[in-house]
């Protein structure tokens, strides 16, 4: 039976349970990070950050907040890049699951410029701390359309430079390729089920264009990237 990708799925993911904890979750977080690194996902986000900080002074402090940070792999990649380039990044990861945050903290113990906070950003959007760049890597698809607009409108006010969104393309090809990937990486049942739902909750270019129009942003760039994902850069200045 052919999978239908006409509309975004509203099916819940197991990992959407913010109280979840344990070895199955830890394994899922680390496998997601490994797959993202292998398929070049971190490079997509890093490339977006480079665009936003282009022409900024080398000694300028850049505050970057990663929403839905998972095990913190994106923040560690940014910290490594900043160190290599002589840049000054202050990095913060936010996730609604305390177990996830604790795991990220343990993996980032040797990174003094990375901090973490357990917070459900929808509890009070007005409490979002100001920063220069907001990141959403494989996070936005967890939300419904109306939630996405509320979230990004808030990010527009909080991020002085802009946002880098890196998320999945809703595609039947991606769906069936991920099924094959599950066997290669020996993903657990939860990762397998959530991964397939994530693709069906992902986006088509038309979705992102619709959001862009609703958000009335000053400057926006939407590019398809391997592997079946979109890089959406929104400039706020």
N, C-alpha and C positions, 0 to 999 in steps of 0.2 A: 504494500500500500504506500503510495506516494505521500510524503509529508507535505502539509500545506503551510506555506510561509507567507500567505497573503497578509495576515494581520499579526501583531505582536501577541504572544501567548500571555495569559494572566495566571497560568499555573504556578503554584508556589514552589520554591526550592527548599530542600531540607535545611540548607545552611542559613535560610532566612530566620531560623529560630535562634534568637540572640542569646538564649540561655544554654545553648548546646556547648558541650565541652568533651574532652577525652581524646584518646589516641586516633580514633577515626577522623575527627575534625583536624587534628594536627597533621595527619597523613594527607588529607585532602588539601589543606593549605599549602603544604610543601610541594605536593605534586602539581598543583595549579601554578605555583611559582616556577617550578622547573620547566613545565611545558611552555609557559609564557616566555621564559628566557630562551629556550631552544628555538621557538618559532619567531623570535625577534620582537616580541611584544614590548619588552622594556625599551628597546631602541626606538620604537614608535613614540613612546611618551618622552624619552630623552630628547628626541629630535624636535618635538613640540616645545619643550622647555628652552632649547637652544634658540629657537625662533623668537620666543618672547624676551629673552635676555640679550639678544643681539644688540650691539652698540652700547650696552651698559658698561660703565667703568668696571674694571677688574676687581677693584677694592670695594664695590658696592655690596652691601649685605642683602641677600635675596632670601626672603622667607617663603617657603614652599609647604603647603599643607596637602596631604594625600588623604582623600576621603574614601573610606573602605579599604584601608591599607593592607589587609590580610596579614601575612607574616612579615611585612616590611621590606620585601625584596626590592621594590622599586625605590624606596628611600635609601637603602644601602647602595644601590647602583648610582643614584644621584650623588651620594656622599663620596663615593669612590671617584666619580667623574670630577666633582668639584675639587677634591684634593689633588688630582692629577693636573688640573688646569689652573690651580691657584685661585679658585673662586671661593667666595664666602657664602655658603648656603646654611640657613637655619631650617631644619627639616622637622616636620611634625606629622605623625600618623594618627588618624582617627578611625575607630571602628566601634560598632555597637556591641560587640561580643568581648567580654572581659577575658575569657580564655585565649581568644585570638590576640588580644593586646599583650597579655602576659607572655605568650609565645614569641611575638614580635620583639618584645623587650629583651628576652633572653638571647635572641639571635643578633641583636644590635648592641650588645653590651660594650663592644669596642668602638662604638661610634658616638662620641660625646656630643655631636651636633644634631642627633636625632632624639626626639622625645615622642611619647605616645599618650593618648587620652582615650578612655572608653566613654563614648557618647553617642546617643541616638540623635543625629542631627535634626530630626523632625520633631523632637521634644520641644525645642524652642529655637527656631531658625534665627531669631534676632541675636542669639548668643554666639553666633559664629565669629571667631576671632579674625581680625584683619590680617591679611598676608599679602604677598605680591602675586603668587601663583597658586591656583587651586588645581589639583589633579584628581581625575576620576579614571582609574584604570580598571576595566572590567567590573565596574560598580554601577554605572547608570542604568544598566538593563534590569537591575533588581527593582526598579521603581515604575509606577504607572505613569502615563503621559502627563497627567495633571500634577503629579508629585515632581516630575522632572522639571516642569516649568517653574514651580515654586522654588525648588532647590537651586536652579541655575540663576533665577532672578536674585536670590540671596547671595550667591557666589559673585554675581556681577558687582554687588555693593561692597563685598569683602575683599576681592582680589584686585589690587591696584594695577597689575599688568595684564592679567587675563587667566584663562583656564585652558587646560589641556585634557581633552576627553579621549580616551582610547577604549573602544568597545567593539563588541561583536557585530558582524554582519549577519542578518537573518537570511540564511541561505540553505537550500536543500542539499547542495553539494557539501557545504561545511558540516551539516548534520550527519551525513553518511560517512564523511571522512573522520569525524570525531569518533564515530562508532568503532572504526578501525584503530584509531589512536588509543582507545580504551584498552585494547588487548596488548598493544606495544608497551604501554606504560603500566600495565597491570593495575588500573585504577580500581579503587574499591567501589562497592555498589552505590554508595551515596554520591561519589564523584562522577560516576557514570550517569546516574539519573539526573543530577543537577546540571551537569555539563550539557546534556541534550536539551533540557529545559532552558538553560541560559541562551543557547543559540536561537531557540524559538522566541525568546523574549528580547532578542537583539534587534538591530535596526536595519532599515534600508535607507538609502540616501534621501528618499522623499520624506522619511520621518524627521531626519536631522534638519532638512531644509524647512520643514513646517515649524519645528522648534525655533529655528533661527529667526523666522518671521515673527513668531509670537514674542520672542525675547527682545526684538528690536535692538540687536547688537550693532555696534559701530563697525566692527570688522570680524569676518568669520571665514574660516577655510576648512573645507571638508574633503579629505582625501582617502581613497581606498588603499589599504595596505595589506600585505601578506601578514598573517594567514587569516583571511576572511575577517577583517576588522576595519573600522574607520578611525582615522585620526581627525578630530574636530578641535580646531584651535579658535578660541574666542578672545579677541583683544578688548580690554576694557579701557585702554587709554589711547 
